[in-house]
Amino acid sequence: MTFTSQLIVERSAKGSRASVKEQEYLCHVYVRNDSLAGVVIADSEYPSRVAFTLLEKVLDEFSKQVDRIDWPVGSPATIQYTALDGHLSRYQNPREADPMSKVQAELDETKIILHNTMESLLERGEKLDDLVSKSEVLGTQSKAFYKTARKQNSCCAIM
């Protein structure tokens, strides 16, 4: 992962964002104009917009907390940046971390409910159509029965 991250950062232009597929993972890279870069490695289901939001927040905080002179030579052993763990735990669920993802998920759920409601309405409409056709058939049969009964009763006269 470290090798892939370094390779992607080296091949990315300053001020660019990119997503690169590596095996079953997506590597989201963000290289700022000041050459500070970050990489998020996630599965393909993780939204890229949320990954880039995470990268932007982490890089902004990192650049404020760590001196620029330490960036090129720094390592996890020499640079203390404790906010990363908090960000990573908060962004585990993209719906909770990103308001737009949360709204999109709610819209998707509403869409499913609406589709189910429309299907049930269509089924009711079909049932109503069946009832109407059955009532028309019953009406026709009752008229035929009435005419037949009238004919049969008309031949006998009571004196």
Buried (B, 14 or more C-beta within 10 A) or exposed (E): EEEBBEEBBEEBEEEEBBBBEEEEBBBBBBBBEEEBBBBBBBEEEBBBBBBBBBBBBBBEBBBEEBEEEEBEEBEEEEBEEEEEEEBEEEBEEBBEBBEEBBEBBEEEEEEEEEEEEEEEEEEEEEEEEEEEEEEEEEEEEEEEEEEEEEEEEEEEEEE
